[in-house]
């Protein structure tokens, strides 16, 4: 294991506040569960141009302990949908996000069911709204210990909870992996993403949990709100000269983004990600992206974690 204080830069990841909903999706088997999850978390990598950031917080297998089994005893996945708190219409927007994704991607998936995971004073009556697809043949019922709606469909019946809660969360936790080759940068990020996936209450949102195109706020085009972080592009090092921030010996940089229940959950996941990635051969540096506190105030100081 390399010396972490040398490998890890003394900096911080700058997260920001958000709100999120959380659902449990179950299906007849793992194949259809994964089809459903892939659909419901699609086009949800970054809030820059996606309607939300979504990912899987936990997979629940049929062999899970009794306390962790799904309500219907089938394979399941807990999915989070995050929206930045700085959106003026954040609650209405989150409701639209969840309504669209549950109705279009869960209802339509063979054998799927959808259960609420957050009991909160404020909630969305999504069950009733999705149930209108039943064209007045829908009905309320209590199944699997849960009050919900039953919708007759061609394949049989679709069940979902009546109410779906939401709460405050944190978005934008991150780590960057700077390596001597593209293979090494990807390997480090893959190890880190797998470690985050094993932690509770957090999600990674990019394909495979890894982002290859970390961005900066703003652009030379006035109609874009983000652009490639040129100062950290290895292929631009010679062109940018002294303006380049790519360390010597670095040929590729990858990133993971971590959203979660709260700042503590993101810190736990970040620590696990550092430990998993650190032994990667040809890894030059682990660092994180921040904007000097202009984006958010949810800081994850890396050296505090390795201490």
C-alpha positions as CSV (number, residue, x, y, z in Angstrom):
1,X,0.0,0.0,0.0
2,X,1.5,3.4,-1.0
3,X,1.8,6.2,1.5
4,X,-1.7,7.8,1.4
5,X,-0.5,11.2,2.6
6,X,1.8,11.4,-0.5
7,X,-0.7,9.8,-2.9
8,X,-3.7,11.8,-1.8
9,X,-3.7,15.5,-2.3
10,X,-4.6,17.7,0.7
11,X,-7.8,19.2,-0.7
12,X,-11.5,18.7,-0.5
13,X,-14.4,17.6,-2.6
14,X,-17.1,20.3,-2.8
15,X,-20.6,18.8,-2.5
16,X,-23.9,20.7,-2.4
17,X,-27.3,20.2,-0.9
18,X,-30.1,18.5,-2.8
19,X,-33.3,16.6,-2.2
20,X,-33.9,13.0,-3.2
21,X,-36.6,10.3,-3.4
22,X,-35.8,6.7,-2.8
23,X,-37.7,3.6,-4.1
24,X,-37.4,-0.1,-3.8
25,X,-37.9,-1.9,-7.1
26,X,-38.5,-5.7,-7.1
27,X,-38.9,-8.2,-10.0
28,X,-39.4,-11.9,-10.7
29,X,-35.6,-12.4,-11.2
30,X,-32.3,-10.6,-11.4
31,X,-32.5,-10.3,-15.2
32,X,-35.7,-8.3,-15.2
33,X,-34.7,-6.3,-12.1
34,X,-31.5,-5.2,-13.9
35,X,-33.5,-4.3,-17.1
36,X,-35.8,-2.2,-14.9
37,X,-33.0,-0.5,-13.0
38,X,-31.1,0.3,-16.2
39,X,-34.2,1.9,-17.6
40,X,-35.2,3.9,-14.5
41,X,-31.7,5.3,-14.0
42,X,-31.1,6.1,-17.6
43,X,-30.0,9.5,-18.8
44,X,-29.4,10.5,-15.1
45,X,-25.7,11.0,-14.9
46,X,-25.4,14.7,-14.3
47,X,-27.7,17.5,-13.3
48,X,-26.1,19.6,-16.0
49,X,-28.4,18.3,-18.7
50,X,-30.3,15.5,-17.1
51,X,-33.6,15.9,-15.2
52,X,-32.0,14.3,-12.1
53,X,-29.1,12.2,-11.0
54,X,-30.0,8.6,-10.2
55,X,-28.3,5.4,-9.2
56,X,-28.6,2.2,-7.1
57,X,-27.9,2.5,-3.4
58,X,-28.3,-1.2,-2.7
59,X,-29.0,-4.5,-4.4
60,X,-31.0,-7.0,-2.4
61,X,-30.7,-10.7,-3.4
62,X,-33.1,-13.5,-2.6
63,X,-30.6,-14.9,-0.1
64,X,-30.6,-11.7,2.0
65,X,-31.1,-11.9,5.8
66,X,-34.7,-11.7,7.0
67,X,-34.2,-8.1,8.1
68,X,-33.0,-7.1,4.7
69,X,-35.5,-9.0,2.5
70,X,-37.8,-7.2,0.2
71,X,-41.6,-6.9,1.1
72,X,-42.5,-9.5,-1.6
73,X,-39.4,-11.7,-1.0
74,X,-38.1,-11.1,-4.5
75,X,-34.8,-9.7,-5.8
76,X,-34.7,-5.9,-5.3
77,X,-32.8,-2.7,-5.8
78,X,-33.0,0.6,-3.8
79,X,-32.8,3.5,-6.2
80,X,-32.2,7.2,-5.4
81,X,-33.3,10.2,-7.5
82,X,-31.4,13.4,-6.7
83,X,-32.3,17.0,-7.6
84,X,-30.2,20.1,-6.5
85,X,-31.6,22.2,-3.8
86,X,-30.8,25.4,-5.7
87,X,-33.6,24.6,-8.2
88,X,-36.4,27.0,-7.3
89,X,-39.1,24.4,-8.1
90,X,-37.1,21.5,-6.7
91,X,-40.0,19.6,-5.0
92,X,-42.3,19.9,-8.0
93,X,-39.4,18.9,-10.3
94,X,-38.5,15.9,-8.2
95,X,-42.2,14.8,-8.3
96,X,-42.2,15.0,-12.1
97,X,-39.0,13.1,-12.3
98,X,-40.2,10.2,-10.2
99,X,-43.7,10.2,-11.8
100,X,-42.1,9.9,-15.3
101,X,-39.5,7.3,-14.4
102,X,-41.9,5.1,-12.4
103,X,-44.7,5.2,-14.9
104,X,-42.5,4.9,-18.0
105,X,-39.7,2.6,-16.8
106,X,-41.0,0.6,-13.8
107,X,-44.7,0.1,-14.7
108,X,-43.7,-1.0,-18.2
109,X,-41.1,-3.6,-17.1
110,X,-42.3,-7.2,-16.9
111,X,-42.9,-8.5,-13.3
112,X,-41.7,-5.2,-11.6
113,X,-43.2,-3.6,-8.5
114,X,-42.3,-0.3,-6.8
115,X,-42.2,0.5,-3.1
116,X,-41.6,3.7,-1.2
117,X,-38.4,3.8,0.9
118,X,-38.8,7.2,2.7
119,X,-41.4,7.9,5.3
120,X,-41.6,11.7,5.6
121,X,-44.1,14.3,6.6
122,X,-44.1,15.7,3.1
123,X,-44.7,13.2,0.3
124,X,-45.9,12.8,-3.3
125,X,-49.1,11.0,-4.1
126,X,-47.5,9.2,-7.0
127,X,-49.4,6.0,-6.5
128,X,-52.7,7.6,-7.3
129,X,-51.2,9.5,-10.3
130,X,-49.5,6.4,-11.8
131,X,-52.6,4.4,-11.2
132,X,-54.7,6.5,-13.5
133,X,-53.1,4.5,-16.3
134,X,-55.7,1.9,-15.1
135,X,-58.4,4.0,-16.8
136,X,-60.7,3.7,-13.7
137,X,-60.1,0.0,-13.3
138,X,-57.3,0.6,-10.8
139,X,-58.0,0.0,-7.1
140,X,-56.4,0.5,-3.7
141,X,-55.3,-2.5,-1.8
142,X,-52.9,-3.6,1.0
143,X,-50.3,-6.1,-0.2
144,X,-46.9,-7.2,1.1
145,X,-47.6,-5.2,4.2
146,X,-47.9,-2.0,2.2
147,X,-50.9,0.2,1.3
148,X,-50.8,0.8,-2.4
149,X,-52.5,0.9,-5.8
150,X,-53.1,-2.1,-8.1
151,X,-53.2,-1.4,-11.9
152,X,-54.6,-4.1,-14.2
153,X,-52.1,-4.5,-17.1
154,X,-51.9,-6.9,-20.0
155,X,-49.3,-9.0,-18.2
156,X,-51.4,-9.2,-15.0
157,X,-51.2,-6.5,-12.3
158,X,-48.8,-3.8,-11.3
159,X,-48.5,-2.8,-7.7
160,X,-46.9,0.4,-6.2
161,X,-47.0,2.3,-3.0
162,X,-49.6,5.1,-2.4
163,X,-47.1,7.7,-1.2
164,X,-43.5,8.4,-1.9
165,X,-41.5,10.5,0.5
166,X,-38.4,12.7,0.0
167,X,-35.8,14.3,2.1
168,X,-32.7,16.5,2.0
169,X,-29.5,14.9,0.7
170,X,-26.1,15.8,-0.6
171,X,-24.8,15.8,-4.2
172,X,-21.4,16.2,-5.8
173,X,-19.0,14.3,-3.6
174,X,-16.2,13.3,-5.9
175,X,-12.7,11.8,-6.4
176,X,-10.2,12.2,-9.3
177,X,-7.7,9.5,-10.2
178,X,-4.6,10.7,-12.1
179,X,-2.6,7.9,-13.6
180,X,0.3,7.2,-16.0
181,X,-2.0,5.5,-18.4
182,X,-5.6,5.3,-19.4
183,X,-5.8,1.7,-18.3
184,X,-4.5,2.6,-14.8
185,X,-6.9,5.6,-14.4
186,X,-9.8,3.5,-15.4
187,X,-8.8,0.6,-13.1
188,X,-8.5,3.0,-10.1
189,X,-11.9,4.5,-10.8
190,X,-13.5,1.0,-11.2
191,X,-12.1,-0.1,-7.9
192,X,-13.3,3.1,-6.2
193,X,-16.8,2.8,-7.7
194,X,-17.1,-0.8,-6.6
195,X,-16.2,0.2,-3.1
196,X,-18.8,3.0,-3.1
197,X,-21.4,0.6,-4.4
198,X,-20.8,-1.6,-1.3
199,X,-21.5,1.4,1.1
200,X,-25.0,2.1,2.3
201,X,-27.1,5.2,1.5
202,X,-25.0,6.5,-1.5
203,X,-25.1,6.2,-5.2
204,X,-22.8,6.7,-8.2
205,X,-24.6,8.1,-11.2
206,X,-22.3,7.9,-14.3
207,X,-22.1,4.7,-16.5
208,X,-20.4,2.1,-14.4
209,X,-19.9,4.7,-11.7
210,X,-17.1,6.4,-13.7
211,X,-16.9,9.8,-15.5
212,X,-14.2,10.3,-18.1
213,X,-15.1,13.9,-18.9
214,X,-15.0,15.9,-15.7
215,X,-16.2,19.5,-16.3
216,X,-15.8,23.0,-15.0
217,X,-18.6,25.5,-14.5
218,X,-19.0,27.9,-17.5
219,X,-17.8,27.8,-21.0
220,X,-16.4,30.0,-23.8
221,X,-19.8,29.6,-25.4
222,X,-22.3,31.8,-23.6
223,X,-25.1,29.3,-24.1
224,X,-23.4,26.4,-22.2
225,X,-23.2,26.2,-18.4
226,X,-20.3,23.7,-18.3
227,X,-17.4,22.6,-20.5
228,X,-14.4,20.3,-20.5
229,X,-11.9,21.1,-17.8
230,X,-9.1,22.1,-20.2
231,X,-6.5,22.7,-17.5
232,X,-6.8,19.0,-16.5
233,X,-6.9,17.5,-20.0
234,X,-3.5,15.6,-20.5
235,X,-3.6,16.0,-24.2
236,X,-3.7,19.8,-23.8
237,X,-0.7,20.0,-21.5
238,X,1.7,21.1,-24.1
239,X,-0.7,23.6,-25.7
240,X,-1.7,25.2,-22.5
241,X,1.9,25.4,-21.1
242,X,2.0,26.9,-17.6
243,X,-1.8,27.1,-17.5
244,X,-2.0,23.3,-17.4
245,X,-2.6,21.7,-14.0
246,X,-1.8,18.1,-15.1
247,X,1.0,16.7,-12.9
248,X,4.1,15.3,-14.4
249,X,3.7,11.7,-15.5
250,X,-0.1,11.8,-15.8
251,X,-1.6,10.6,-19.1
252,X,-5.2,10.1,-18.0
253,X,-7.7,11.3,-15.4
254,X,-11.0,9.6,-14.3
255,X,-13.6,10.7,-11.8
256,X,-16.3,9.3,-9.7
257,X,-19.3,11.3,-8.4
258,X,-21.0,10.3,-5.1
259,X,-24.5,11.4,-4.0
260,X,-26.1,10.3,-0.8
261,X,-28.3,10.5,2.2
262,X,-26.1,13.0,4.0
263,X,-22.5,14.2,4.3
264,X,-21.5,11.5,6.7
265,X,-22.6,8.8,4.3
266,X,-20.6,10.4,1.5
267,X,-17.5,10.6,3.7
268,X,-17.7,6.9,4.5
269,X,-18.0,6.1,0.9
270,X,-15.1,8.4,-0.1
271,X,-12.8,6.8,2.5
272,X,-13.7,3.4,1.1
273,X,-13.1,4.5,-2.4
274,X,-9.6,5.9,-1.6
275,X,-8.6,2.7,0.2
276,X,-9.8,0.6,-2.8
277,X,-8.1,2.7,-5.5
278,X,-4.8,3.4,-3.7
279,X,-3.0,0.1,-4.6
280,X,-3.6,0.5,-8.3
281,X,-0.3,0.2,-10.3
282,X,0.7,3.5,-12.1
283,X,-1.7,5.6,-10.0
284,X,0.1,9.0,-9.6
285,X,-2.4,11.0,-7.5
286,X,-5.8,10.9,-5.9
287,X,-7.5,14.3,-5.6
288,X,-10.9,15.9,-5.8
289,X,-12.7,18.7,-7.6
290,X,-13.9,21.9,-6.0
291,X,-14.9,25.5,-6.9
292,X,-13.5,27.3,-3.8
293,X,-16.9,27.0,-2.0
294,X,-18.9,28.7,-4.7
295,X,-21.0,25.7,-5.6
296,X,-21.8,24.2,-2.2
297,X,-20.7,24.0,1.4
298,X,-20.7,20.2,1.9
299,X,-16.9,19.7,2.0
300,X,-15.2,16.3,2.2
301,X,-11.6,16.9,3.2
302,X,-9.5,14.0,1.9
303,X,-6.7,14.1,4.5
304,X,-9.2,14.0,7.3
305,X,-10.4,10.7,6.0
306,X,-7.0,9.1,5.6
307,X,-5.9,10.3,9.1
